[in-house]
């Protein structure tokens, strides 16, 4: 993909970051965004890549080659070699990404509850601000 930099690969799938995403992160860093906000951006980027990996790994399971995953300022894109002919397979690939998000939420909500119980809601808000 033109304008994207490869940062690694997972399960044979190249992971790329588009230059526009890097420019946006650089702008936010130079504009004074604190380390907590930069950490939240990094966490969001990881969640987006995991979401796209959900789509990609299911596609690979059905023999579809995944060209790459690219992280953009507005989200991610998993490019597949072709669209499956079976609507059932296409639906499974489509549902895999949101399923990853639900799994991450199932892990994250108890963690958030534990943190707010330990520090109190005001303590967590003070740490973020």
N, C-alpha and C positions, 0 to 999 in steps of 0.2 A: 504494500500500500504506500503510495506516494505521500511523503511528509510524515511518516511514522518511524519511530526508532524502536528496534527490537530490544527488549529488556530481559528476555529469557524465554523459556518454553516449559510447558507442563504436558506430560504424556504425549510428546511429539507435536504439540500445538504451539506455534510461535506466539508469544505475547508481545504486543507492541503498544507504545504510547504515542499518540499523535502530538505533533509539535504545538498545536493550538492548546492542548491540555497543559503541556509544560509551560507555555507562555502565561496561561491563566494562573497556574500555581505560582510561577515566578512573580507575577504582578501582585498576587495576594500577599506573598512573603515580603515584597518590597514596600507594600502599602501599610505594613505594620500589623498584619494579622499575627496574633500571638501563637505560641507553640501549641496551645490546646486546639485552636482552630485548624492549624496545619495538621495536627494529629487526626482531627475529625475528617479532614479532606483525604488523608492517607487511608483512614479506615473505610471511608466511602468508596475509594478507588479499589480497595481490596474486595469489598462486597460486590462491586460491579463485575470485577474479574471472576469472582467465584460464581456469580449468576451466569455469566457467559460460559464458564467452564461446565456448568450444569447442562446447558444446551449442547455444548460441543461433545462432551463425553457420551451423552445418549446418542448423538448423531454417529459418533465413531462406533458405538455398540452395534448400530445397524449398517455398518460398512460405508458410511459416508465420510469422505475425507474432509477434514477441517483445515482450511487454508491458513487462517490466523484469527486471533482475537485482538481487536484494537480498542484502546481506551480513549474516548473523545471527551471534550468538555461537558457534553450533555448525556453521557452514558457510555455503553460499550457496544461492540459489534462483533459477532462471531460470523465469519464468512465461511460458508460451506461450498463444497465443489458442485453440488447440485441439490435441487429440492426433491425430496423423496416422492415417489409416485403414489405411495399408500398414504391416505389421509390419516390412518391410525398412527403410523410412524411419525408423520408430521406433527400430529397432536402431542405425542409423547415427547418429541423434541421441544415443542413449544412450552409444554407444562414443566419441563425439567428446571428451567431458570427460576420461575416463581417458587417451585418446590424448595430450591436451595435457600431462597429468601425466608420462607416459612421455617425451615430448619434452623437458620441462623437466628431468627427471632425467638424460636423456642429455647435456644441456648442463651440469648442475650437478655431476655426479660427477667429470668431468675437472677442473672448476674446483676442487672440494674437494681432489682429489688434488694438484693443483698448489700449493694453499695449504699443505697439510700437508707437502709436500715442501720448500717454501721456509722454513717456520717450525718444522716438526716438530710432531708431535701434541701434545706438552706445551706448546709455544708457543701453539698455537691454543686449547687448553683454558685456558691462563692468560689469554688475551685475553678469552675469553667470561666467565670468573669474575670 
